[in-house]
Every structure is written in C-alpha cells, then in structure tokens.
C-alpha cells in the first residue's frame, strides 16, 4: 500500500539469491531444509582467508534502486577457479550486504528532521557477513542499524512489522 502511494519501499526475498550463489559455488546443490543453502554459504565464508576486491553496483528498475545481482553473478563466474570458494562466499555475502546498505542510503537521501537509521530483518539479518557489509557502509555515513533482538527476524516477526507500518500509515493519513 505504501509503495503504491510512493512513500514506501519494495523488497524481495534474499533467500533465493543466496540459494543461487550457494549452488554456483558448490557449497549446497540440494536444499533439504529451509535456509540450508544460505547457512552453508555462511559456513563457507567462516573459513575464508580474505575478502576479495568487489564493489557492489546499484541500478534502477522501474524507478527503484536495486542491487545489481546479475553483475555480481557475472563477477563470480569470472573468478571461479581463480580464488578459493570460501573467499568467494565471503565476498558474495559482504558484497550483498554493502549493496543493501547502499540502496538504504540512497533511500534516506533528502529526508530531514528524522533520526536516520536502517531496520533490517529477515534471514539476511541473521547472516553475519551480510550484516557486517551493511554495518560497514552505514557506519561510514554515521547511520545506525537496528536488528531484531526480541522479535524473530523471519516470518515470525512479519506481523509485528506490518502492524507497525499500518499504524504509521494511519497516522500519516490523519
């Protein structure tokens, strides 16, 4: 509803993107339970020796800022066989996190008289390296990051978030 009014953001699932990178890097070719490929990708990143040089790109799609995932995919394809899978996994996760933060910063531009912080939830909010990438970029701009602590970050917390947004929409319409 907010997006249709031009005052909200649209999002999509990071899970399928992480599933694709996990398969591409060979860390999880078959999912046997929900969240397995991203968890295996994060586990591979835990064994990384270094983050590779990669600068995320932001594009626009129907006047929306989006992380250039196809560009990251092509970058990974070019690097396969040249670098350790673990280093590639770390770079993918931190690169996605940095890209998410860059989109958030673009969305915050021009807002005034508000405390500026980013709220992050979903499976990405429990991925150590995605969160680190987000914090790194936001920290450079002095923007805080709020993560779920008392509410589940995934589906269990969606209803609370929807209630909060609905209350704000009602407030804006008055």
C-alpha positions as CSV (number, residue, x, y, z in Angstrom):
1,X,0.0,0.0,0.0
2,X,2.8,2.4,0.9
3,X,4.7,1.6,-2.3
4,X,1.6,2.4,-4.4
5,X,1.4,5.8,-2.7
6,X,5.1,6.4,-3.4
7,X,6.1,6.6,0.2
8,X,7.3,3.1,0.9
9,X,9.9,0.6,-0.2
10,X,9.5,-2.6,-2.0
11,X,11.6,-5.6,-1.1
12,X,12.1,-9.1,-2.3
13,X,13.5,-12.3,-0.8
14,X,17.3,-12.6,-0.4
15,X,16.9,-16.3,0.2
16,X,16.6,-17.3,-3.5
17,X,19.6,-15.2,-4.4
18,X,21.7,-16.9,-1.7
19,X,20.4,-20.3,-2.8
20,X,21.7,-19.5,-6.3
21,X,25.1,-18.4,-5.1
22,X,25.4,-21.4,-2.8
23,X,24.7,-23.7,-5.8
24,X,27.0,-21.8,-8.1
25,X,29.9,-22.1,-5.6
26,X,29.1,-25.8,-5.0
27,X,28.5,-25.4,-1.2
28,X,24.9,-26.6,-1.4
29,X,23.5,-28.2,-4.5
30,X,20.3,-29.6,-2.9
31,X,18.2,-28.0,-0.2
32,X,17.0,-30.4,2.4
33,X,15.5,-27.8,4.7
34,X,14.5,-24.1,4.6
35,X,17.6,-21.9,4.8
36,X,20.1,-24.6,4.2
37,X,21.9,-23.1,1.2
38,X,22.4,-19.6,2.8
39,X,23.6,-21.3,6.0
40,X,26.1,-23.4,4.1
41,X,27.3,-20.3,2.2
42,X,27.8,-18.5,5.5
43,X,29.7,-21.6,6.8
44,X,32.0,-21.5,3.8
45,X,32.6,-17.8,4.4
46,X,33.6,-18.6,8.0
47,X,36.6,-20.5,6.5
48,X,37.6,-17.6,4.2
49,X,41.1,-16.2,4.3
50,X,40.2,-12.9,2.8
51,X,37.5,-10.8,1.2
52,X,38.2,-10.1,-2.5
53,X,38.0,-6.7,-4.1
54,X,34.5,-6.2,-5.3
55,X,32.5,-3.0,-5.4
56,X,28.7,-3.6,-5.5
57,X,26.7,-1.7,-8.0
58,X,23.3,-0.2,-7.7
59,X,21.0,0.1,-10.7
60,X,17.4,1.3,-11.1
61,X,14.5,-0.7,-12.1
62,X,11.1,1.0,-12.6
63,X,12.4,4.0,-10.6
64,X,13.5,1.7,-7.7
65,X,17.1,1.2,-6.5
66,X,18.2,-2.4,-6.7
67,X,21.5,-4.2,-6.0
68,X,23.0,-5.4,-9.3
69,X,22.8,-9.1,-8.5
70,X,23.3,-10.2,-12.2
71,X,26.6,-8.1,-12.1
72,X,27.7,-9.9,-9.0
73,X,26.8,-13.2,-10.6
74,X,29.0,-12.4,-13.7
75,X,31.8,-11.3,-11.5
76,X,31.7,-14.6,-9.6
77,X,31.6,-16.6,-12.8
78,X,34.7,-14.7,-13.9
79,X,36.5,-15.5,-10.6
80,X,35.6,-19.2,-10.3
81,X,38.7,-21.4,-10.3
82,X,40.9,-18.4,-9.7
83,X,40.0,-18.0,-6.0
84,X,39.1,-20.2,-3.0
85,X,35.3,-20.9,-2.8
86,X,35.4,-19.7,0.8
87,X,36.8,-16.3,-0.2
88,X,34.2,-16.0,-3.0
89,X,31.4,-16.9,-0.5
90,X,32.6,-14.2,1.9
91,X,32.8,-11.7,-0.9
92,X,29.3,-12.5,-2.1
93,X,27.8,-12.1,1.3
94,X,29.6,-8.9,2.3
95,X,29.0,-7.5,-1.2
96,X,25.3,-8.1,-0.9
97,X,25.3,-6.5,2.5
98,X,27.2,-3.5,1.2
99,X,24.8,-3.3,-1.7
100,X,21.8,-3.4,0.6
101,X,23.3,-0.5,2.6
102,X,24.0,1.5,-0.5
103,X,20.3,1.2,-1.5
104,X,19.2,2.2,2.0
105,X,21.5,5.3,1.9
106,X,20.0,6.3,-1.5
107,X,16.6,5.9,0.0
108,X,17.5,8.1,3.0
109,X,18.8,10.9,0.9
110,X,16.7,14.0,1.2
111,X,15.0,13.0,4.4
112,X,15.3,15.6,7.1
113,X,14.3,16.1,10.7
114,X,14.3,12.4,11.3
115,X,16.6,10.2,13.2
116,X,18.3,8.2,10.4
117,X,18.8,4.5,10.9
118,X,18.1,1.4,8.9
119,X,16.0,-1.5,10.2
120,X,16.9,-4.9,8.8
121,X,15.0,-8.1,9.2
122,X,14.5,-11.5,7.5
123,X,17.1,-14.2,7.0
124,X,19.7,-11.6,5.9
125,X,19.5,-10.1,9.4
126,X,21.0,-13.2,10.9
127,X,23.7,-13.7,8.4
128,X,26.9,-12.5,10.0
129,X,28.6,-11.3,6.8
130,X,25.6,-9.6,5.2
131,X,25.1,-7.7,8.4
132,X,28.8,-6.8,8.5
133,X,28.6,-5.5,5.0
134,X,25.6,-3.4,5.9
135,X,27.2,-2.0,9.0
136,X,30.4,-1.2,7.2
137,X,28.7,1.0,4.6
138,X,26.2,2.6,7.0
139,X,28.9,3.3,9.6
140,X,30.9,5.3,7.1
141,X,27.9,7.7,6.9
142,X,27.1,7.7,10.6
143,X,23.8,5.8,10.1
144,X,22.8,3.2,12.7
145,X,21.5,-0.3,12.0
146,X,18.7,-1.9,14.0
147,X,18.4,-5.7,14.1
148,X,15.7,-7.8,15.6
149,X,16.5,-8.9,19.2
150,X,13.2,-9.7,20.9
151,X,11.2,-10.5,17.7
152,X,12.1,-13.3,15.3
153,X,13.8,-11.9,12.2
154,X,11.9,-14.1,9.8
155,X,8.3,-14.9,9.2
156,X,7.5,-14.8,12.9
157,X,8.2,-11.1,13.1
158,X,6.4,-10.0,9.9
159,X,3.0,-9.5,11.6
160,X,4.5,-7.1,14.1
161,X,6.2,-5.1,11.4
162,X,3.0,-5.0,9.4
163,X,1.1,-3.7,12.4
164,X,3.8,-1.0,13.0
165,X,3.7,0.1,9.3
166,X,-0.1,0.1,9.3
167,X,-0.2,2.3,12.4
168,X,2.2,4.8,10.8
169,X,0.1,4.8,7.6
170,X,-3.0,5.6,9.7
171,X,-1.0,8.4,11.4
172,X,0.1,9.8,8.0
173,X,-3.4,9.8,6.6
174,X,-4.8,11.8,9.5
